[in-house]
Amino acid sequence: MHKSLIVLSACLFSTFLSFSRIKDYAPFVIEELDRTIYEGVFTGNGLLGTMTYLQSDSVIKISVGRTDVYDHRKEDMPGLYKNARLTVGYFTVTLSSAIKSATGVISFRDADAVAAIYTEQGVLRIKTITLSQEDYILIEVDKSVFNGSYTIQYIPELSRSPRWDDKNREHPENYQPNPKAFIGESQNIHYADQKMLAGGGYATAFRVFNEKDRELIVSTITYSRDNQQYLDEALARIAAFKTGELVQMITVHRTWWENYMGISEYNIPDMVLQRFYDMQMYKLACATRPDKPAIDLQGPWTGASTPWPGYWFNLNIQLTYSPLYTANRLSIAESLIQLINNNTENMKENILSEYRHDSYAVGRAGNGELITGKIGLRRGDTILLSGGAAELSNLTWMMLYYYQHYRYSMDISLKDPLYRILKGSVNYALHFIDKNKEGKYEFVVRTHSPEYPADIDFNTNYDLSSLRWGIKTLLELGEGDIDEMEYLRNIGDVLDNLIDYPQDENGYMISSNQAYERSHRHYSHLMMIYPYYLVNADQPGNINLIKKSVAYWQSKPEALQGYSLSGAGSIYAMLGDGDVALDYFKQLNSQFIQPNTLYKESGPVIETPLALAASLQEMSLQFWNGIVRVFPAIPSSWKNVSFRNFRTDGAFLISAEKKDGITTKIEIFSEYGGTIKLLTDEVLHNVDIKGNGKVISRKGRLYEISLPKGTKAVLYNSFLSVPVSISNHGQGTNKGYTLSQSSVVNESVNFHNN
């Protein structure tokens, strides 16, 4: 056997079954499977994953990855070398004849990916599944209508930081790759054993099962930082695999995915954006799970050429998780909660020692333990720090999504850690403010506004908006806590007397002394508008300022990227302008989104398509300023729109439908119990309530409704037939409620308590 390759003979096995089900989601089709990761079909289970695409005219490549395989060196070198995400390896299928064409299909319900390879000798089909509940990767090569020959090889990737391949970067002189993987075989199980210089290692193990027309490769990847047991674990897992159990394993796999995809639903009339949105929901569950690592910039599909082998905390992780809350997929979002909860001590280590007693922070980039580059801010220093070393508010922005998780679930167990960690993040900012001679608090250290290509400066709008949101949220969370009264009083004084956001004739500036002068892909200077909504459309005096600021930002297009368009579109959606928002979203999709909906910015990254999914949600459901807004920014061309079981603040599940441009029904289900303020896009005269809920007030299109836990309200108009329930509350296929016939409307609003 060749020392760098594992070569298998071509043979066949029949295992995958045709699994009949109601087809709610159309498969995602790639008409031309091609030679990059952006044109491949993929699978994942939150830890392991596959990506299938072409390598050459006669070779198909199936990359395999594991999301937690990170180096962990102790040497003094940049973090993206000593703590880099590492690629694992790939299978190749080399054909005896040239590939004429290839297509790919991803099934959302079955969670498998099929590549159909067309040659003069017939069609070869390669199906991959990464089992949802067990860490097996299945690769089926079907040659039932293929008359040629082929060979399959497994090739381990060189174990080194992908940043080494970036020729535009300076590399640390003392960096050495990990040793080459050892190739071996034990009792018909092939393996590649990759030891790491820092200790531990990772292994890929697989076994081949053959039948007349098909061949099945069953593979796994194991990893350990601490010991050498990872190889034994991989071999034992493959040895334990029994083909007789495969039917049941695939049934469990597909049942999990059917339930997951059924948790919520979004239906829009733009079929391109529709299939894009559905793909993002699939992609998220491929990339993480409640008990799996948080999503970095790669998910399970990292490549050897990526310049982004880690986590970025000044935009990327925030955008990545942003669509999960409205989509009612809180279980998937739990990996972010665990990332934050489990690494508070490391967040202390990211800052200088004098601030560690009461503060937490994260720098620009790091690993899955929140170990980042050191933030070097210190009161009194005159040193001008660069980039990530001066980013103050990244953790506060991350905590926005922790807060959403708490409020959208009303899981009380999250409140104390949320308060404690957010307090530590706010405390870090408080160390660097003082009152000026006008009695206003301002920053006395220079910080960096993420991604803006200029020196650091005082009072970035990024820090001012993050501090405002952080304090407002602490005051809400800490209300009534006697032990925190003095602290809350002090930060309340800061909030009341914090300087205004710097602005000029063009709108919001970057900071006190830095106007927006150069093209800026990030919206860090506009975060008081989005995503914090501190400056919003409910404030008439600010609407022109919002429009002016976003228009001027977009007027300098040179550096704008995909998430620049999603951010601008979300701001227009907040303003209620769905037509402009849709134009931004279409530009993003056509100019930046790749054929399989991955994103490219100097290499593959994951966050921008997921941010666009959140922006699409905001056209139909928003929450800010204490109000849930249904269909707030529907484009004029969208006549038929519906969503089912979207989640919002207070643990309310909302379902709504618009037909022929008319909102026919809105359902509200209270999972926790409480009062909801609901703003509709048009007046709905009837309210039916199941249980002991009540309508507290109604002013035009604004309803305030009290719903105890487990109760439901439905809003509709009497000239429409009384609708049946369109919602399934909870996870998957639970039955919803059916309304009884309501009485005839005699007044502008009828309230029916059933």
N, C-alpha and C positions, 0 to 999 in steps of 0.2 A: 504493500500500500504506500502511495506517495505520502511523504511526510507533511506536506502542506494541504493536501486535499483528501477528502474521503470520496471514493468513486463507487457508485452503485450500478448494477446492471439494470436494464430497463425491463420491468415486469409490472403486473397489474393486479388490482384488488378491488372487490366490490363491497363498499361499506356504507357510503352515504345514502340516505333514503330520500325519497320524495315525500315531503311532509306537507300534507294538505291543510289549509287553514283559510279563514276569511282574509282576503287580501286588502288590508286597509291602506297600506303604503306601497306606492309603485317603487320598483327597484331603481337604483341609481345606475345609469348606463354610461359608460365611457366608450364612445364610438371608436376611438383610436387609442388603444393602449400603446404607450410609447416608452421612451428611454430615460425618463426621469421619475423621481418620487412623486412629482406633481401629476403624473399621468398613470398612476398605478391604482390598484384596488386593494383595500386594507381591511384588517380585522383587529380586534383587541379585546382584552377582558380587564383592563385597568392596570395590569402588570405586564403581561406578555402581549405581543402583537406581531402581525405580519404585514408586509407591503409587497405586492406582486406587480412587476412591470418588466419591460424588455431591457436587456443589457446590450444586445447587438443584433445583427441580422438573423442569427440562429440560436440565440441564448435568451432564456427567460430567467429573471432574477427574483428570488423570494427572500427578502430581508426578514430577519427575525430580531426582535429586541425585547429588552426588559427595562421597565421604567426606573428602577432604583439602582441600576449598575452605575455607580459613581466611584471615581478614584477618591482616595482619602489620605493624601500624602501630608507629611508634616514639614517639609522643607519650606524655606522662605522663598516663595515664588507666587506669581499672580494666581488668584483663586480659580480661574478658569483653566488652569493647568493642574494645580494640585487637587482641586475638587471637581474635576470635569466629569460630565456625563460621557460614558464610553459606549461605542458601538459594539455589537456582539458578533454578528456574522450573517451569512446568507447561503441559501441553497441556489444552485444554478441547474437549469434543465437545458442541456445542449442538444439541439436537433441535428439530424443528418442532412436536412434540407433547409433552405432559407425560408424565413417567415414572410409570407405575402402580406398579411394583415393580422391584426389582433384587436379584440374588443374585451371589455371588462364589465362585470355586473356586480353590484353590491346589493344584497337583500337585507333590508332593515329588520324585517321580522325574523328571518332565519339567521341573521348575523353571519353570513358567509360571503365569500368573494370568489367569483369565478372568472378566470381568464380563458378566453377561447382563442387558440392560436391556429391560424389558417395557413396551410402550406400546400404544395402541389401533391403531397402524399396524404392529404386528409387533414382532419381537425383534431388537435390535441387540446383537451380541457384540463385546467388545473384549478382545483377548488381548495380553498383554505378556510379553516375554522379555528378560532382560538376559543376553546370551551369557556363558557361563562363562569362556571362554578368550580372548575378544576383546571390546574395549570398545565394543560396539554395543548399543543399546537398540532392540528391535523392537516396534512397536505395530501390530497388525492390527485393522482395523475391518471386521467381517463383516456385511454387510447383505443376505445372501442370502434372509433371511426377514423383511426390514424394508422397508416400502413408503413410508416417510416420507423426509424430507430432513434433512440436518444440515450443520454447518460445523465445521471444526477450526481452533483457534487455538493459537499458542504465546505465552505471556506470561512474560517474565522477571521474577523477583522483584526488588524493591528491594534493593539490595546494602548492607545495614547489619546491625548486630548485632540479633538477635531480642530482646535484652533491652530494646531501645528501646520495644517495644510493651508492656512490663510497667509499668503505670501506678503500681504500688506501690513502684517503685524510683526512687532519685534518679539522674538521668542526668548524665554529665559535660558541662559547658557547651561545651567545645571539640570535641565529637564531631560530625562531619558524615558523612552517608552517602556511599558511593562514587557517582560520576556514574551517570546512567541508562544502561542498556545501549543500544548502537547496533544497530538492526535493519537487516539487509542481505540481499542475495541475490547469488550468484555461480555461474553455470553450473548453474542449477536447484537449487542448494543454498542453503537458507535458513539464516540464522545470527543469533544474538544475541551481540554482543561486549561483554563487561562489563570495562571497565578499572577498576583499583583505584588509589586515591590513594597507596598505599604502593609501587606498582610492580607490574608484571605484570597478570594478570587471568585471566578464564575465559570460555569460549565454549561455547554450545550450537549445534550444526550438525545439520541433518537434510535428508533428501530424501524425496520422495513417489513411490511406484510405484503405478500404477493398473491395475485389471482390472475386469471386469464386475461381479462381486459382492463384491469386497474391495478394500481400500486398505491399503497397507503404508507405514508411516513408519519410516525407519531413521535413528537419532539417535546422537549421541555428545556427550560433555562433556570438554573439555580445560581444563587449569589450569597456570599458571606464576606463581611469585612473582617471577621475575627478569627476564623479557623478554616481548616481544610475539609470540613465535612460536606461542603457544597457538592463535591463530585459524587460522594456516596449517596447523597440525597437525590441527585439527578438520576443516577443509575437505578436506585431503588424505585423511583417513581415510574420510570419506563418499564422496569421489570414487573411492576404491579399492574400494568395496563393489560386488560383482557378484552380481546375483540368481541367476546360474547356480551360484554356490558356496553358496547358502543351505542347500540340503539337507544338504550335508556339514557346514556350520557347526553346524546344529541337531543333527545326529547326534553330533558331538564334544561339544557342550553337554550332551546328554542322557546320553551315556556317562559324562562326568565326574560328573554328579549321581547316576547309578545306582551308580557305584563309591563315591562319598562316602557316600551313605545306607546302603550295604551294609557299611561299615567295622565297625559294631557295631549291636546291636539290643537293645531292651528291650520286653518284653511283660508288661503288667499287666492285671488283669481290670476295672479301672475305665476305661471307654471314654472318659469325659470327660478324665481325666488322661492316658490313653494318647495321644489325639490332641494334647493340649497338649504332651506330651513330644516327640513326633515333630516338632511345629512348631518347638520350640526348636532341634533339631538342624538343621533347614532354615534357620532364621533366622540361626544362627551363620555358616553358609557364605555366606549372602547379605551378611552384615555385614563379613566380613574374610576374608583369605587369607594364605598365608605371605609373599607379597611385596606386600601391601597395607597400608594404615594400620591401626593398632590401633583397636578399637571404642571410640568415644566414647559419649555418652549418647543419640545419635540413630541410629547406623548410617547407611545411605544415605537415610533417610527423614525428614530434618530438616524442620521446619515453621517458618513465619515467626513463629508465636506462642510458640515454646518459650522458657522462661526458662533453659534448660540448654544453651547453644550452645558446648559444650566438653567437656573431660574432667574428671571428679571422681575424686580419688585417695584419699579417706578412706572409701570403701565401694564406689562404683559400678563402677570398673574391676575390682576384685577379684571382686565377685559376678558380673560379666559373664563372666569367663573361667573361673569355678569349675566348670562342668560338662564342660569339654572334656577333662580328663585321664582321668577314669574312662570317658568315652565313647570313648576311644581315637582322638580327633581332634586329635592333637598337631600335625599340620601346620597346622591352623587357628589353634592357639594360638601358633604361631611369631611372629605379629605382635606379641604382647606382649613376647616375648624381644627382638625387634628394636627395639621402642620403648625398652626399658631400655638395651640395649647401645649404641645409637646416640646417646644423649643424656646421657652421664655428665657432660660439661662443663656442661651446663645445670643438672644437679642440684646442682653446686657453686654455681652462681650463685644458686640459690634460698635460700641461707643467708648469714649475715653473713661478711665476709671473713676473720675470724680463725679460722674453722673449716673453710675450704675446702681446707686442705692435706691433710686425711685423711678428709674426710666428704662424704657425699651425702645429699640429702633432697628430698622433693617436698612442696609445700604442698597446700592443699585442692583447688584447681581450676586448670586451665591448658589448654594446647594440646597438639597431637600431637608436640611436641618437648620435652615435660616442662618447659616454662617455666611456672612457676606464680607465684602471689602469694608475695611474700617472707616467709620465716619469720624472725621478729625476735627469736628467743630469744638471750639473752646472759647469761652468768654475772654476777651482781652487780646486774643491772638490777632496779629496783623498779617499772618501768612494767608495768601490767597490760595485756597484749596481748589482742586480741579474736580469737575464732574461729580461722580458718585460719592466722593469723600465729603461733599458738602450738601448732599440731599437729605433734608431734615424730615420730610413728612410722608415717606413711602409707607410706613407702617400704619399711619392714621388712615390713609386711603385704603389699605387692605382691610382695616377694621370696619369700613363701611359695609363690606360684604359679610363680615361676621355679624354685624348689627342687623343686616337684612335677614340673615339666616335665623337669628333670634326672633325678630319681629314677624317674619313670614311663617314661622313654625309655632311661635309662642311657647317654645321649650324653655321652661323656667330654669332648668339646670344650666343653661348657657348664660344667664344674666350676670352671675357673679364673675366668672372668668372674663366675660366681655367687658364689664366695668373695670376690672383690675388691669387688664392689658391695655385697654384704651386709655385709662388713666396714666399708665406708664408712658405711653406714646405722647400724650398731651404734656405730661410733666417734662419730657425731654425738650419740647418746644418752649415751655415756660422758663427753662433755665437761660434762655437766650433773648428774653424781652425785658424791657424797662419802660417806665413812663418818661415821655419827653417833656419839654418845657410847657407844652400845651395841655399836659395831663393825659395824653394818649399813650397807650402801650404800643411799642413798636420793637422790631427785632434789632438787636445791637451786634449781631454777627452777620456776615455775608453768607448767603446760601445759594444753592443752584436750583434754577427752575428746570426740571428734567427736559433734556434734549435741546434746549435753546442754545445755539452756538455763540455764546458770549461768556464773559467773565461772571463770577458770582457777584451778588449784589444784596443790598438790604431790602427786606420786605417784599419778597417775591409773592405774587398773587397765589402761587401754589401753596405756600406756607400759610398765608393769611386765611385762605378759604378752608384749608385743612384744619387749622387751629379753631376757626369759628365753628365748623361742623363738629369737631371733637368736643369742644366745650358744651355746645348745645346738647349734644347727645349724653354727655356725662351728667348734666343737670337733669335731664329727663330720667336717666337710669337711677340716679342717686336720690331722687326726690323722696323726702320723708326719712332718710337714713340719718339718725341722730349723730352717729359717729362721724359722719362725713359733712356735717353742717358747716363747719368753719372752712373746710376745703372748698365746698361748693360755693360758699359766699365769696371766697377769694377769686375763684375762676369766673364767677358771675360778674365780678367787677372788671376782670380782664375783658370779658365778652362785651360788656357795656361800653368799654372805653378803648377798644382796639381800633387802631387807625383804619381809615377807609382804604378800599382797594385802590392802588395807583391806577390812574387813567389819564388819557389825554384826548385830543380831538378825534383820534381814530378808535377810541374805545379803551378797553383794558390794556394796560401795559404789562410788561414782564415783571417789573419790580419798580422800586422807587425811582431809580435813575436810569432804567433801561426801557426805552420804548420798544414796541414790536417793530423791528426794522428789517429783519432777515427772515426768509421763509422758514417755517417752524412746523414740523410734522406733528408734534405733540400739542395737545390742548391744555397743558399744565397751567397756563395763565388764565384759562377760562373755566376752571373747575368750580368756581362759585355758581356758575350757570349749570354745568353738567359735569359730573353726576351728582353734585351736592344739592342742587336746586335751591341754594340760598338766595340767589337772584333769579327771579322766575316771572312767568307771564301773569301771575296773579298780582304783580306789582306794576300797575300801568306806567308809572314813571320810569321803569327800567326797561321797557320793551324796546324802545329805540336804541338804548345803550347795548342791549343784547344783540340786536340786529346789526348794529354798526360794528361791534366787536367781532362777530363771527364772519361778517362779510369782509372786513379788513384782513382777518387771519387768512381767509381763503383767497384773497386777492394776490397773494404771493405764492404761486403754486410749485415753485421749483423743488422744494424739499418735501412736499406733501406726499403722504403714503396712504394706504388703504384705510387705516384707522383714523386718519384725518377726515376722511369722508364720512365714516360712520359717526364720528363725534359731531361733525357739523349737522348731519342729518338728524341726529338725536336732539340737538338744540332746536332745530326747526320743528320737529315733532312735538317738543314741549310747547312751542309757540302755537301749535295747532295747524301748521302748514304742511299737510301731508303730501301735497304735490311737490314741493321743493325737497322735502325729506326723501321721497321716492326717487327723485332725480339723482340725489347723492348716492342712494343705495344702488341704483342701477349702474352708475358710473363705477362704483367700487367693484361690483360684481363683474362688470365687463372688462375693466382695466387691470384689476389686481388679483381676483380670485382665479386659482388655477383649475384645470379641468376636473380634478377630484375634490375641489373646494379647499385644498390646502392653500397656504399663503407663502409668498416668497419675498424676502427682504434680505438680500445678500446670502440667502440660504433659506431652507425651510423653517417656518415658524408657525405657531398654531393660533395666536390670540385674535387676529383681525377677523377671520370669518365668524368666530364665536361672538365678537363684539357686534358684528352686523346682525346676528341672530337676535341679540338683545335689542338692537335698534328697531328691527322689524316688529318685535313684540310691543315696543313703545308706541307704535302706530295704533294699536288696538287696546292697550291697557297701560296706564301709568299710575304711579302713586308718588305724590309729593305735596308738601304743604298740608298734610293731614287729610288729603282727599284722594279717593280712588276715581280714576277717570276712564270711562269706557268709550271706546272708539273716538279718542281725542284728536287723531290726525290721520283719518282715512283719506287716501287720495281720491280725487273726483272720479277717476277711472275705475275704482274698485267698488262695484255695486253689490257684490256678494262676498261677505267675509264672516267667518265665525271662529270662535275659539271655545275650547272645552276644558274645564278644570285648570285654568290659569290661577295662580296663587298670588295673594297680595298681603299687605301689612295687616296684622291682626289675625292671621291664619284664616282668612276668608278665601274660599274657592269661588271663582267667578267663571261663568259660562255666558256667552252672548252670541247673537246671530243678527246679521244684517242681510236682508234680501231685497234685491232691486233697489238698492240705495236707502232702504228704510230699516231702521232698527226694530226688529220684531219682538225680541225678548232678551231679558237679562236675568240670569239666575245667580243668587248669592247663597252659598252654604257656609255656615259658621262652624268651623272645626273646633274652636276654642271657646267661643262665647265673647260677645262684646258689641260695641257700636261701630258702625261703618258709615262714613260720609261718602256718598256716591254721586258723581257728576256724570250725567248721561249726555250724549250728543244731541238728543231731542227729548221732548217731554213724553213720558210713558205714563198714562193716566191710571192704570190699575196696578195695585200691589197685592199679590196673594202671599200670605205668610203661613208656613206650616209650623205649628207649635205655638209657643208663648211669646214670640217676637212682636214688635210693634214699630210703626213708623213714628218717630219722634217729631219730625218736621219735614216739610218740603217747601222749597223756594225755587220755583221754576224747574230747572233741570237738576237741582241739588237736593238729594234725599239724605236724611239722617235716619238710619234704621238700627234698632236694637235687636240682636238675634242671640238668644242663649245657645249654648253648645249643642250642636246636632240639629239646629233648626235651619230653615231655608225660606228665602223670599224670592218671588218671581215678579218682575216688572214687565208689563206689556200694555198694549192698547186694545180697547174693546172692539174696534172695527176689524181687528184681525181675529181669526179663529183662535180659540184658547190653545196655546201650544202645550205639547207634552214635553217632558224633561229631555234636555239634550246633554245632560251632564252625568258623568259617572264619578262619584266622589270616592276618593281614596286611591288605592293602587290597582290599576288594571281594569278589570271588567265588572266591578260591583254595579248593581243596578241602581239607577237614580230614582227620584221621586216622580210620580205622575200627578198632575194637578187635577183637581175637581173643577167642574164648570163654574165659572164665576157669575155673579149677578150682573144685571144690566147697569151700565154706567149712567148715573143721574147727575153727578157732579164732576168737577174737573179731575178729581182724584178719588178712586175708590180703594179702600183698604179692606182686604178680606183676611181675617184670621181664622184659619181652619184647624 
